[in-house]
Amino acid sequence: MELDVELGPGGALLRARTLTRSSLVRYGAAVIGLALAYYGVAKLAQSVRYTASVTAIWPPAGLGIAALYLWGLRLWPGIFIGELIVNGLLLTADNPLPFWSLVGQQVGNMLEILVGAILLGRFAGPRAGLDRPAEVVGMLAALGTATAISAVAGTLSMLGTGVIEPAEAASFWRTWWLGDTAGCLVALPLILIWARDPGSSWRRVRTAEGLLLLVTLTALSVVSFSADEPLTYLVFPGLVWAAVRFGPPGASLAILVAAGTAIGFTAHQLGPFFDQPIDDRTLSTQLYIGIAAVTTLFLGALVGDRDRSASELFDVRRKEGERALEERHRIARELHDSVSQALFSTFLHTRTAQRKLQNAGEPSRHAVDGELAAIGELTAGAQREMRGLLHELNATTERETLVGGLNRHAATLGNPGGLTVSVTGPDNGLGLPARAEAEFLAIGREA
């Protein structure tokens, strides 16, 4: 049953209020969901920190930039709430940081995410899928600038509250900047690529080869960080495999596996990086993740660029074929409207002149009549050939076999000079490709 209700001014106002309330509910749910996601990723990063105060990478920054870039800057309260919860827990920890230090970090992290989302849209475009090298370069430029802002704010807040000494400022800034950058390189590409078209990304890696890749990549990562020998970069063949065969979706997953293995082993006092001092250990992990991520992302972008070029080339060829068919039809119409009709008119005028000469009784009428008859025969033959050409222009070669095409063309020739042309062959064709039969048909027609 369908019920139609006509709303007056009061009803329209009620509906507008209902829509507004519904929009606010959706917005609030999005903000809360983003805050919980930010907090969850932050706790995950803190669970594998190297010391009580040092985390190798900070992926919540990448999550925040991706969320504001994809779904709008208006979701910034979700980042603010998530960051506020994280800093609130640090303030109530056993060895809490000074209040104003956490305030400075909060401001720096918010600026990092806001500026990062804005610059990403400007440098990489509004809907970057990281399937172009230029988009990867734009992402790196945006991340490098945004994370530098957070590192400066965090370093100044630590210096201002006496947490670190001036001599430690440079290494502290470097660790902060590289940690946020490495975290963004792990989280941001994964979200951008998979959120853009999750169905297509999933179908691309949901294959037997995709499963084999994940198993092999995990095994290479484990071996490279559990062996006593220096096999750290053994995982790179797996990263190249992921980028070349699966493009950006496979590249982003491979980066996550490689980075997670490196951080997990090092945080649990295993692997080649653990034996180094804490600063070198952190730096080695960050550089390893950064180099692996940048290399894999560029390879994935090149593969994505190649696939898109191949798709565009296919579309261009298809459109060229359609335009060629349209042009054939246009030429056929013009031939029919101009040349064919002109030949037919010539034939009629020739026959009319012959009849007049016969009635005139002039002595030379026999000679002129013979010439006009020859003109009429030539005109009729030209008409037959023109009809054949029109038929060829309007027909596609795939619909006509070689034998059928030669039979049709022989029928248009009439009986020139008393020569009779007959074509024999199988009615269903010779079993040749359509293009080959079309070439043989053209040769036969010319002969």
Phi, psi and chi 1 to 4 in degrees:
 res  aa     phi    psi   chi1   chi2   chi3   chi4
   1 MET       -  139.6 -178.9  178.2   67.2      -
   2 GLU  -115.0  132.6 -176.7  176.3  -19.0      -
   3 LEU  -119.8  121.7  179.1   63.6      -      -
   4 ASP  -103.5  128.4  -65.7  -32.7      -      -
   5 VAL  -125.4  127.3  179.4      -      -      -
   6 GLU   -92.8  121.6 -177.0  176.9   -4.8      -
   7 LEU   -96.2  134.7  -63.9  176.5      -      -
   8 GLY   -86.0 -168.4      -      -      -      -
   9 PRO   -57.1  -39.4  -23.7   33.8      -      -
  10 GLY   -66.8  -39.9      -      -      -      -
  11 GLY   -65.6  -39.7      -      -      -      -
  12 ALA   -62.9  -40.0      -      -      -      -
  13 LEU   -64.8  -40.2 -179.8   60.3      -      -
  14 LEU   -62.9  -41.9  176.2   61.7      -      -
  15 ARG   -65.4  -41.3 -177.0  172.4   59.5 -179.6
  16 ALA   -61.5  -41.0      -      -      -      -
  17 ARG   -65.3  -37.7  -72.1  176.1  178.7  173.8
  18 THR   -65.3  -43.5  -57.2      -      -      -
  19 LEU   -63.4  -41.6  -69.1  175.9      -      -
  20 THR   -63.1  -43.3  -57.9      -      -      -
  21 ARG   -63.1  -40.7 -170.6  179.1  -59.1  111.5
  22 SER   -64.4  -40.2  176.4      -      -      -
  23 SER   -64.9  -39.4  -60.3      -      -      -
  24 LEU   -65.8  -37.7  -72.5  175.7      -      -
  25 VAL   -64.7  -44.6  169.2      -      -      -
  26 ARG   -63.9  -40.3  -71.1 -164.3  -61.1  -90.7
  27 TYR   -64.6  -43.9  174.1   72.3      -      -
  28 GLY   -62.7  -40.5      -      -      -      -
  29 ALA   -64.8  -38.4      -      -      -      -
  30 ALA   -65.7  -41.3      -      -      -      -
  31 VAL   -64.3  -45.8  168.5      -      -      -
  32 ILE   -65.7  -42.0  -65.7  174.1      -      -
  33 GLY   -61.1  -41.2      -      -      -      -
  34 LEU   -66.3  -39.1  179.7   56.7      -      -
  35 ALA   -63.3  -42.8      -      -      -      -
  36 LEU   -67.0  -40.1  -67.5  175.6      -      -
  37 ALA   -64.1  -42.6      -      -      -      -
  38 TYR   -61.6  -45.0 -172.9   92.8      -      -
  39 TYR   -65.0  -41.2  172.3   74.1      -      -
  40 GLY   -63.3  -43.5      -      -      -      -
  41 VAL   -66.8  -36.6  174.5      -      -      -
  42 ALA   -64.3  -43.4      -      -      -      -
  43 LYS   -65.3  -36.5  -66.5  -60.5  -69.5 -177.8
  44 LEU   -63.5  -41.6  179.0   62.8      -      -
  45 ALA   -66.3  -39.2      -      -      -      -
  46 GLN   -71.0  -22.8  -70.2  175.3  -13.2      -
  47 SER   -71.8  -17.4   65.7      -      -      -
  48 VAL  -119.7   32.5  -72.2      -      -      -
  49 ARG   -75.5  154.8   53.7 -170.4  170.6 -169.9
  50 TYR   -78.3  -36.3  -71.0  179.0      -      -
  51 THR  -134.6 -174.7   66.3      -      -      -
  52 ALA   -63.6  -22.5      -      -      -      -
  53 SER  -125.2   -0.8   58.9      -      -      -
  54 VAL  -117.0  120.2  176.5      -      -      -
  55 THR  -113.4  130.2  -59.2      -      -      -
  56 ALA   -62.3  -46.4      -      -      -      -
  57 ILE  -132.8  161.3   66.2  171.5      -      -
  58 TRP  -128.5   81.4 -170.4 -116.3      -      -
  59 PRO   -66.8  -21.2   20.0  -29.5      -      -
  60 PRO   -56.2  -28.3  -27.2   35.4      -      -
  61 ALA   -63.4  -43.8      -      -      -      -
  62 GLY   -63.9  -39.0      -      -      -      -
  63 LEU   -62.0  -44.8  168.8   64.7      -      -
  64 GLY   -64.4  -45.0      -      -      -      -
  65 ILE   -63.0  -43.1  -67.3  174.1      -      -
  66 ALA   -63.0  -41.6      -      -      -      -
  67 ALA   -65.0  -46.9      -      -      -      -
  68 LEU   -69.6  -32.4  -60.7 -168.5      -      -
  69 TYR   -69.1  -42.5  170.1   77.8      -      -
  70 LEU   -80.8  -39.9  -69.2  173.6      -      -
  71 TRP  -117.2    7.0  -61.2  -65.5      -      -
  72 GLY   105.9  148.3      -      -      -      -
  73 LEU   -67.8  -15.7  -61.8  177.2      -      -
  74 ARG   -66.4  -11.8   64.7 -168.8 -171.9   96.4
  75 LEU   -87.0   10.2  -66.9 -179.7      -      -
  76 TRP   -57.5  -30.6   67.9  -93.2      -      -
  77 PRO   -58.1  -30.6  -26.4   36.4      -      -
  78 GLY   -62.4  -42.4      -      -      -      -
  79 ILE   -64.7  -41.9  -54.1  -61.5      -      -
  80 PHE   -61.9  -44.5 -178.5   83.7      -      -
  81 ILE   -66.1  -45.4  -65.2  171.7      -      -
  82 GLY   -60.9  -43.9      -      -      -      -
  83 GLU   -65.5  -36.3 -176.0   70.2   22.6      -
  84 LEU   -64.5  -39.7 -168.7   65.4      -      -
  85 ILE   -65.6  -44.2  -63.8  173.7      -      -
  86 VAL   -61.2  -46.5  172.5      -      -      -
  87 ASN   -69.4  -31.9  -72.1  -30.8      -      -
  88 GLY   -63.9  -38.1      -      -      -      -
  89 LEU   -67.8  -36.1  -66.3  176.9      -      -
  90 LEU   -65.7  -32.4  -67.4  176.4      -      -
  91 LEU   -71.5  -27.6 -172.1   63.4      -      -
  92 THR  -102.1   11.1   58.3      -      -      -
  93 ALA   -73.2  176.4      -      -      -      -
  94 ASP   -63.7  -40.9  -64.6  -24.7      -      -
  95 ASN  -117.5   77.6  -63.8  -48.7      -      -
  96 PRO   -70.3  149.6   27.6  -34.3      -      -
  97 LEU   -79.7  155.9  -67.7  173.6      -      -
  98 PRO   -58.9  149.6  -24.3   33.9      -      -
  99 PHE   -58.6  -49.1  173.4   77.6      -      -
 100 TRP   -69.5  -25.0  -69.5  109.3      -      -
 101 SER   -65.3  -42.8  174.2      -      -      -
 102 LEU   -68.1  -34.1  -67.1  175.2      -      -
 103 VAL   -62.3  -44.3  170.7      -      -      -
 104 GLY   -62.4  -40.0      -      -      -      -
 105 GLN   -65.0  -40.0  -66.2 -178.8   37.9      -
 106 GLN   -61.5  -45.5  175.5  101.4    7.9      -
 107 VAL   -63.7  -44.8  172.4      -      -      -
 108 GLY   -63.6  -41.7      -      -      -      -
 109 ASN   -68.0  -36.8  -70.0  -18.1      -      -
 110 MET   -66.0  -43.5  -73.4  -59.9  -57.5      -
 111 LEU   -63.0  -38.9  -71.8  175.0      -      -
 112 GLU   -57.2  -47.1  171.8 -172.2   46.7      -
 113 ILE   -72.7  -42.0  -66.8  173.2      -      -
 114 LEU   -64.8  -49.3  -71.7  170.0      -      -
 115 VAL   -64.8  -39.6  171.6      -      -      -
 116 GLY   -61.0  -43.4      -      -      -      -
 117 ALA   -65.7  -41.0      -      -      -      -
 118 ILE   -65.7  -47.9  -65.7  171.5      -      -
 119 LEU   -66.9  -33.7  -67.6 -178.1      -      -
 120 LEU   -63.5  -41.9 -176.2   61.2      -      -
 121 GLY   -65.3  -32.8      -      -      -      -
 122 ARG   -80.0  -41.4  179.0  167.3  -61.2 -178.9
 123 PHE   -85.2  -35.6  -66.3  160.7      -      -
 124 ALA  -105.8   -7.7      -      -      -      -
 125 GLY    99.2  166.9      -      -      -      -
 126 PRO   -72.9  -26.2   25.5  -32.9      -      -
 127 ARG  -134.4   60.6  -67.1  -68.2  -64.1  173.3
 128 ALA   -71.4  129.7      -      -      -      -
 129 GLY  -109.7    6.1      -      -      -      -
 130 LEU    56.7   32.4  -57.5 -176.0      -      -
 131 ASP  -104.7   17.1   55.0   -7.6      -      -
 132 ARG  -134.0  138.3  -57.0  171.3 -173.1  -97.0
 133 PRO   -57.3  -34.8  -26.9   35.1      -      -
 134 ALA   -64.1  -34.6      -      -      -      -
 135 GLU   -68.7  -37.4  -68.1  179.6   -8.1      -
 136 VAL   -64.9  -42.2  177.0      -      -      -
 137 VAL   -62.9  -43.5  172.6      -      -      -
 138 GLY   -61.9  -40.1      -      -      -      -
 139 MET   -62.6  -43.8 -178.7 -163.1   69.1      -
 140 LEU   -63.3  -40.2  -66.7  177.2      -      -
 141 ALA   -64.7  -42.7      -      -      -      -
 142 ALA   -65.6  -44.1      -      -      -      -
 143 LEU   -66.9  -42.9  -67.6 -176.0      -      -
 144 GLY   -59.4  -39.1      -      -      -      -
 145 THR   -72.3  -46.2  -56.6      -      -      -
 146 ALA   -66.3  -44.4      -      -      -      -
 147 THR   -69.1  -27.0   52.8      -      -      -
 148 ALA   -64.7  -35.6      -      -      -      -
 149 ILE   -63.1  -46.5  -65.9  174.0      -      -
 150 SER   -63.7  -40.3  176.9      -      -      -
 151 ALA   -64.8  -39.9      -      -      -      -
 152 VAL   -64.7  -47.0  168.6      -      -      -
 153 ALA   -62.7  -43.4      -      -      -      -
 154 GLY   -65.1  -41.2      -      -      -      -
 155 THR   -65.9  -43.7  -57.4      -      -      -
 156 LEU   -64.9  -38.7  -68.6  178.4      -      -
 157 SER   -66.9  -36.0   65.4      -      -      -
 158 MET   -70.3  -39.2  -68.6  -65.9 -168.8      -
 159 LEU   -66.8  -42.9  -80.3  173.9      -      -
 160 GLY   -65.0  -28.7      -      -      -      -
 161 THR  -100.5    5.3   54.4      -      -      -
 162 GLY    77.9   14.9      -      -      -      -
 163 VAL   -70.5  -38.0  177.3      -      -      -
 164 ILE  -123.7  158.7   61.7  173.6      -      -
 165 GLU   -89.5  157.7  -60.5  -64.8  -30.6      -
 166 PRO   -57.1  -33.1  -27.2   35.4      -      -
 167 ALA   -66.9  -21.4      -      -      -      -
 168 GLU   -92.7   -2.9  -57.8  172.5  -44.3      -
 169 ALA   -63.3  -42.9      -      -      -      -
 170 ALA   -63.9  -49.4      -      -      -      -
 171 SER   -67.8  -33.1   61.8      -      -      -
 172 PHE   -65.4  -44.1 -172.7   85.9      -      -
 173 TRP   -62.8  -42.5 -179.5   90.3      -      -
 174 ARG   -62.2  -43.8 -177.7 -160.3   65.5 -163.8
 175 THR   -63.7  -42.6  -59.2      -      -      -
 176 TRP   -64.6  -47.0 -169.0  -58.1      -      -
 177 TRP   -64.8  -47.1  178.7   64.4      -      -
 178 LEU   -66.5  -36.0  -72.2  176.0      -      -
 179 GLY   -64.4  -45.3      -      -      -      -
 180 ASP   -67.1  -39.8  -78.8   15.5      -      -
 181 THR   -64.9  -45.7  -58.1      -      -      -
 182 ALA   -63.2  -40.4      -      -      -      -
 183 GLY   -62.3  -39.7      -      -      -      -
 184 CYS   -66.3  -38.3  -71.3      -      -      -
 185 LEU   -66.9  -23.1  -71.6  174.6      -      -
 186 VAL   -85.3  -47.2  173.2      -      -      -
 187 ALA   -85.4  -42.8      -      -      -      -
 188 LEU   -63.4  -51.0 -179.3   60.4      -      -
 189 PRO   -60.0  -38.8  -23.0   34.3      -      -
 190 LEU   -59.7  -44.0 -174.0   69.4      -      -
 191 ILE   -72.8  -44.0  -61.0  172.9      -      -
 192 LEU   -61.4  -45.8  -69.8 -174.6      -      -
 193 ILE   -72.0  -45.2  -65.9  168.6      -      -
 194 TRP   -79.9  -29.1  -75.2   78.3      -      -
 195 ALA   -75.9  -23.4      -      -      -      -
 196 ARG   -66.1  -46.3 -176.7 -175.7 -173.9 -173.9
 197 ASP  -152.4   79.8 -169.3   -5.3      -      -
 198 PRO   -62.5  -35.3   19.7  -30.5      -      -
 199 GLY   -64.1  -45.8      -      -      -      -
 200 SER   -65.7  -40.9  176.2      -      -      -
 201 SER   -63.9  -41.6  -61.1      -      -      -
 202 TRP   -66.7  -42.0  172.2 -116.1      -      -
 203 ARG   -63.9  -30.9  -74.2 -169.2  -60.9  -88.5
 204 ARG   -70.6  -35.8 -174.4  157.9 -170.8  175.0
 205 VAL   -99.5   -9.7  -59.6      -      -      -
 206 ARG   -84.1   66.7 -168.5 -168.2   57.7 -176.9
 207 THR  -137.0  170.3   60.1      -      -      -
 208 ALA   -62.8  -38.4      -      -      -      -
 209 GLU   -67.0  -36.3 -175.2 -176.6   -0.7      -
 210 GLY   -63.0  -42.9      -      -      -      -
 211 LEU   -63.5  -42.8  177.8   61.1      -      -
 212 LEU   -62.1  -38.1  179.0   61.7      -      -
 213 LEU   -62.4  -47.7  167.5   67.2      -      -
 214 LEU   -62.5  -41.2  -69.5  177.4      -      -
 215 VAL   -64.9  -45.6  172.2      -      -      -
 216 THR   -65.1  -42.5  -56.2      -      -      -
 217 LEU   -64.3  -41.8 -173.4   62.3      -      -
 218 THR   -63.7  -43.1  -56.8      -      -      -
 219 ALA   -63.1  -43.6      -      -      -      -
 220 LEU   -63.0  -40.1  -70.3  175.7      -      -
 221 SER   -64.8  -43.1  -59.4      -      -      -
 222 VAL   -65.1  -44.4  170.8      -      -      -
 223 VAL   -63.7  -42.6  169.8      -      -      -
 224 SER   -65.8  -26.2   63.2      -      -      -
 225 PHE  -106.0   -4.7  -84.1   87.5      -      -
 226 SER  -107.0  -16.9   59.8      -      -      -
 227 ALA   -77.5  151.3      -      -      -      -
 228 ASP   -75.9  -23.7  -63.5  -29.1      -      -
 229 GLU   -77.3  158.7  -68.3   78.2    8.1      -
 230 PRO   -75.6   84.3   25.9  -33.3      -      -
 231 LEU  -116.8   31.1  -57.9  175.3      -      -
 232 THR   -58.1  -42.4  -51.9      -      -      -
 233 TYR   -94.2   20.5  -68.0   91.1      -      -
 234 LEU   -64.5  -21.3 -175.7   64.9      -      -
 235 VAL   -76.4  -14.1   70.6      -      -      -
 236 PHE   -63.5  -37.0  -91.8   73.6      -      -
 237 PRO   -57.1  -37.0  -27.0   35.6      -      -
 238 GLY   -66.2  -38.1      -      -      -      -
 239 LEU   -65.1  -41.2  -63.7  175.4      -      -
 240 VAL   -64.8  -42.3  172.9      -      -      -
 241 TRP   -57.5  -46.3  179.3   12.9      -      -
 242 ALA   -62.2  -42.7      -      -      -      -
 243 ALA   -70.8  -42.4      -      -      -      -
 244 VAL   -72.9  -40.5  170.6      -      -      -
 245 ARG   -89.8  -26.6  -68.2  -69.8  -62.7  159.0
 246 PHE  -123.2    2.3  -61.5   95.5      -      -
 247 GLY    65.2 -157.1      -      -      -      -
 248 PRO   -56.5  -41.1  -27.0   35.1      -      -
 249 PRO   -59.5  -45.4  -24.8   35.0      -      -
 250 GLY   -67.8  -36.3      -      -      -      -
 251 ALA   -63.0  -44.4      -      -      -      -
 252 SER   -65.7  -38.4   59.3      -      -      -
 253 LEU   -67.4  -40.1  -81.6  179.6      -      -
 254 ALA   -63.6  -39.2      -      -      -      -
 255 ILE   -62.3  -42.1  -67.2  169.4      -      -
 256 LEU   -61.2  -43.7  178.5   64.8      -      -
 257 VAL   -65.0  -47.1  172.2      -      -      -
 258 ALA   -64.2  -44.3      -      -      -      -
 259 ALA   -67.4  -43.4      -      -      -      -
 260 GLY   -62.1  -39.1      -      -      -      -
 261 THR   -65.9  -44.5  -55.6      -      -      -
 262 ALA   -62.3  -45.4      -      -      -      -
 263 ILE   -70.2  -42.5  -64.6  172.5      -      -
 264 GLY   -62.3  -45.3      -      -      -      -
 265 PHE   -66.1  -43.8  -89.2   80.2      -      -
 266 THR   -66.0  -40.7  -53.3      -      -      -
 267 ALA   -65.8  -26.4      -      -      -      -
 268 HIS   -98.4   25.8  -71.2   82.9      -      -
 269 GLN    62.4   42.3  -56.5  179.5    1.9      -
 270 LEU  -132.3  165.4  -62.8  170.2      -      -
 271 GLY    91.5  170.2      -      -      -      -
 272 PRO   -70.5  -21.9   25.5  -33.9      -      -
 273 PHE   -82.5  -21.4  -61.7  153.7      -      -
 274 PHE   -67.9  -31.5  174.8   71.7      -      -
 275 ASP   -71.2   -8.6  -65.5  -26.0      -      -
 276 GLN   -86.3  160.7  -57.0  173.6    2.1      -
 277 PRO   -59.1  160.3  -23.4   32.9      -      -
 278 ILE   -58.6  -40.8 -178.4   60.3      -      -
 279 ASP   -66.0  -44.8  -70.7  -15.9      -      -
 280 ASP   -68.1  -36.0  -64.5  -20.5      -      -
 281 ARG   -61.5  -45.9 -174.1 -171.4  -41.9  167.2
 282 THR   -65.0  -45.5  -54.0      -      -      -
 283 LEU   -61.7  -42.9  177.7   62.0      -      -
 284 SER   -62.2  -42.4  -63.0      -      -      -
 285 THR   -64.2  -45.3  -54.9      -      -      -
 286 GLN   -64.3  -42.4  -67.4  167.1  -16.0      -
 287 LEU   -66.6  -39.6  -68.8  177.9      -      -
 288 TYR   -60.0  -47.6  170.9   81.1      -      -
 289 ILE   -67.1  -42.0  -67.0  173.8      -      -
 290 GLY   -62.8  -46.4      -      -      -      -
 291 ILE   -65.9  -43.7  -67.0  172.1      -      -
 292 ALA   -62.2  -42.6      -      -      -      -
 293 ALA   -67.8  -46.7      -      -      -      -
 294 VAL   -64.0  -44.4  170.7      -      -      -
 295 THR   -61.0  -47.3  -56.9      -      -      -
 296 THR   -67.3  -39.8  -50.5      -      -      -
 297 LEU   -65.2  -39.9  -72.1  174.0      -      -
 298 PHE   -66.5  -41.4  -93.5  112.7      -      -
 299 LEU   -63.3  -43.2  -78.5  175.9      -      -
 300 GLY   -62.6  -38.4      -      -      -      -
 301 ALA   -65.6  -39.5      -      -      -      -
 302 LEU   -63.2  -40.8  -69.8  173.3      -      -
 303 VAL   -66.0  -43.0  171.7      -      -      -
 304 GLY   -61.7  -39.5      -      -      -      -
 305 ASP   -63.9  -40.7 -154.4   13.7      -      -
 306 ARG   -64.3  -44.6 -180.0 -157.8   63.1 -172.9
 307 ASP   -63.8  -41.0  -67.3  -15.0      -      -
 308 ARG   -66.4  -39.2 -175.4  177.7   52.6 -101.6
 309 SER   -63.1  -40.8  -61.7      -      -      -
 310 ALA   -63.9  -39.9      -      -      -      -
 311 SER   -66.3  -42.5  177.2      -      -      -
 312 GLU   -64.9  -38.4  -68.5  174.6   -6.2      -
 313 LEU   -63.6  -41.0  179.7   60.6      -      -
 314 PHE   -61.3  -43.8  175.1   79.0      -      -
 315 ASP   -63.6  -39.9  -68.7  -21.9      -      -
 316 VAL   -63.1  -44.5  168.0      -      -      -
 317 ARG   -63.6  -39.5  -71.1  178.5  175.1  174.8
 318 ARG   -64.1  -43.0  178.2  179.2   54.9   81.2
 319 LYS   -67.1  -36.0  -68.3  178.1 -179.0  177.9
 320 GLU   -63.1  -40.8  -74.8 -178.8   -9.1      -
 321 GLY   -62.0  -40.9      -      -      -      -
 322 GLU   -66.0  -41.1  -67.4  174.5   -7.3      -
 323 ARG   -66.9  -37.4  -74.8 -164.7  -65.5  -93.1
 324 ALA   -62.8  -40.8      -      -      -      -
 325 LEU   -64.4  -41.7 -176.5   60.2      -      -
 326 GLU   -62.9  -38.4  -67.7  175.4   -1.8      -
 327 GLU   -67.1  -38.7 -175.3   66.6   12.3      -
 328 ARG   -60.7  -43.1  -70.6  171.1   60.1 -173.9
 329 HIS   -65.4  -37.8  -68.8  164.3      -      -
 330 ARG   -64.7  -44.2 -176.4 -171.0   65.3   79.7
 331 ILE   -62.8  -39.9  -65.7  173.9      -      -
 332 ALA   -61.6  -42.4      -      -      -      -
 333 ARG   -63.8  -42.4  -71.9 -166.6  -59.0  -90.8
 334 GLU   -67.4  -39.5  -69.1 -177.5   -2.9      -
 335 LEU   -62.6  -41.1  -74.1  174.2      -      -
 336 HIS   -67.0  -40.2  178.9  -89.5      -      -
 337 ASP   -76.4  -26.0  -65.2  -20.9      -      -
 338 SER  -115.1  -69.8   58.3      -      -      -
 339 VAL   -65.7  -47.4 -179.2      -      -      -
 340 SER   -62.2  -43.1 -178.6      -      -      -
 341 GLN   -68.3  -36.7  -68.3 -178.5    5.7      -
 342 ALA   -64.4  -41.6      -      -      -      -
 343 LEU   -63.5  -40.3  -70.6  173.2      -      -
 344 PHE   -64.7  -40.2 -177.7   70.5      -      -
 345 SER   -65.0  -39.5  -61.4      -      -      -
 346 THR   -60.2  -42.5  -56.7      -      -      -
 347 PHE   -61.3  -43.2  177.0   76.4      -      -
 348 LEU   -64.1  -44.9  -69.4  179.4      -      -
 349 HIS   -63.4  -36.6  -75.8  -64.5      -      -
 350 THR   -63.6  -45.8  -57.6      -      -      -
 351 ARG   -64.0  -37.9  -69.4  -66.6 -176.7 -122.6
 352 THR   -63.6  -42.6  -57.8      -      -      -
 353 ALA   -64.6  -37.3      -      -      -      -
 354 GLN   -61.6  -44.9  -78.8 -178.1  -57.7      -
 355 ARG   -64.9  -38.4  -74.1 -166.5  -65.4  -89.4
 356 LYS   -65.8  -40.3  -72.4 -177.3  177.4 -179.9
 357 LEU   -64.2  -38.6  -78.5  173.5      -      -
 358 GLN   -64.3  -36.1  -69.9  173.4   -2.6      -
 359 ASN   -79.0  -22.7  -64.3  -29.5      -      -
 360 ALA   -74.1  -30.7      -      -      -      -
 361 GLY    72.2   25.6      -      -      -      -
 362 GLU   -75.9  152.2  -62.7  180.0    3.0      -
 363 PRO   -64.4  -31.5  -22.5   32.4      -      -
 364 SER   -91.6   11.1   59.5      -      -      -
 365 ARG   -66.0  -27.6   70.6  175.5 -175.5  -89.2
 366 HIS   -67.4  -40.5  -66.2  -67.3      -      -
 367 ALA   -66.6  -46.3      -      -      -      -
 368 VAL   -66.0  -37.3  176.8      -      -      -
 369 ASP   -63.1  -38.0 -175.6   66.0      -      -
 370 GLY   -64.9  -40.8      -      -      -      -
 371 GLU   -65.5  -41.5  -65.4  -63.8  -30.2      -
 372 LEU   -65.7  -35.2  -71.0  175.7      -      -
 373 ALA   -64.8  -40.4      -      -      -      -
 374 ALA   -63.3  -41.0      -      -      -      -
 375 ILE   -61.8  -41.5  -66.6  174.1      -      -
 376 GLY   -62.4  -41.4      -      -      -      -
 377 GLU   -65.4  -42.2  -70.1  -60.3  -34.4      -
 378 LEU   -62.2  -41.6  -70.3  174.0      -      -
 379 THR   -64.6  -42.7  -56.3      -      -      -
 380 ALA   -63.3  -41.9      -      -      -      -
 381 GLY   -62.8  -40.5      -      -      -      -
 382 ALA   -63.4  -37.4      -      -      -      -
 383 GLN   -63.3  -42.8  -83.9 -169.5  -63.4      -
 384 ARG   -62.5  -44.2  -72.1 -167.4  -64.1  -91.1
 385 GLU   -64.3  -37.7  -69.4 -169.7   10.8      -
 386 MET   -64.1  -39.9 -172.3   63.9   64.5      -
 387 ARG   -64.1  -37.3  -76.5 -166.4  -68.2  -91.2
 388 GLY   -63.4  -42.6      -      -      -      -
 389 LEU   -64.2  -40.9  -69.7  173.3      -      -
 390 LEU   -61.1  -40.7  -70.2  173.3      -      -
 391 HIS   -63.8  -40.0 -176.6  -86.6      -      -
 392 GLU   -67.0  -38.3  -68.2  173.3   12.8      -
 393 LEU   -67.8  -33.9  -74.8  171.1      -      -
 394 ASN   -87.8  -12.6  -74.6  -43.7      -      -
 395 ALA  -105.9  154.7      -      -      -      -
 396 THR   -98.9  145.1   58.4      -      -      -
 397 THR   -65.8  -23.3   56.9      -      -      -
 398 GLU   -69.6  -22.4  -69.5   79.4    6.5      -
 399 ARG   -86.8   -9.3  -62.7  176.9 -175.1  172.9
 400 GLU  -124.7  129.4 -171.4  171.9   44.9      -
 401 THR   -81.0  168.2   63.9      -      -      -
 402 LEU   -64.1  -45.5  173.0   60.6      -      -
 403 VAL   -65.6  -44.3  176.1      -      -      -
 404 GLY   -63.8  -39.1      -      -      -      -
 405 GLY   -66.5  -41.5      -      -      -      -
 406 LEU   -67.8  -38.4  -69.7  176.6      -      -
 407 ASN   -60.8  -44.9  -93.7  -45.8      -      -
 408 ARG   -63.2  -42.7  179.7 -167.4   51.6   76.1
 409 HIS   -67.0  -38.3 -175.4   66.6      -      -
 410 ALA   -63.0  -34.1      -      -      -      -
 411 ALA   -67.1  -29.1      -      -      -      -
 412 THR   -78.0  -15.1   64.5      -      -      -
 413 LEU   -78.2  -19.4  -63.4  177.5      -      -
 414 GLY    73.2 -132.7      -      -      -      -
 415 ASN  -136.1   69.6 -170.8   11.7      -      -
 416 PRO   -70.4  125.5   26.5  -32.8      -      -
 417 GLY    61.4   25.2      -      -      -      -
 418 GLY    75.9   11.9      -      -      -      -
 419 LEU   -93.3  126.5  177.2   64.7      -      -
 420 THR  -104.4  127.4  -58.6      -      -      -
 421 VAL  -107.7  127.0 -179.6      -      -      -
 422 SER  -129.2  144.7   62.4      -      -      -
 423 VAL  -122.1  128.0 -179.0      -      -      -
 424 THR  -123.4  143.6   57.9      -      -      -
 425 GLY   169.4  170.8      -      -      -      -
 426 PRO   -63.9  136.4   21.9  -32.0      -      -
 427 ASP   -67.5  -28.8  -65.7  -26.1      -      -
 428 ASN   -89.2   15.0   57.2   -6.4      -      -
 429 GLY    90.1  178.9      -      -      -      -
 430 LEU   -98.8    4.4  -56.9  178.7      -      -
 431 GLY    75.9   18.0      -      -      -      -
 432 LEU   -88.9  160.0  -62.4  174.9      -      -
 433 PRO   -60.1  152.2  -22.1   31.7      -      -
 434 ALA   -58.7  -39.0      -      -      -      -
 435 ARG   -65.3  -40.3 -177.0  179.5 -179.4   87.0
 436 ALA   -65.6  -43.1      -      -      -      -
 437 GLU   -62.7  -36.3  -70.1 -151.9    0.1      -
 438 ALA   -65.0  -38.2      -      -      -      -
 439 GLU   -67.5  -43.7  -64.7  -68.5  -19.0      -
 440 PHE   -64.4  -35.2  -77.6  122.3      -      -
 441 LEU   -63.8  -41.3  177.1   59.1      -      -
 442 ALA   -65.2  -40.4      -      -      -      -
 443 ILE   -63.8  -45.1  -65.9  172.3      -      -
 444 GLY   -63.6  -40.4      -      -      -      -
 445 ARG   -63.7  -43.0 -174.1  174.0   59.9 -116.2
 446 GLU   -64.9  -38.3  -67.4  -60.7  -36.5      -
 447 ALA   -64.6      -      -      -      -      -
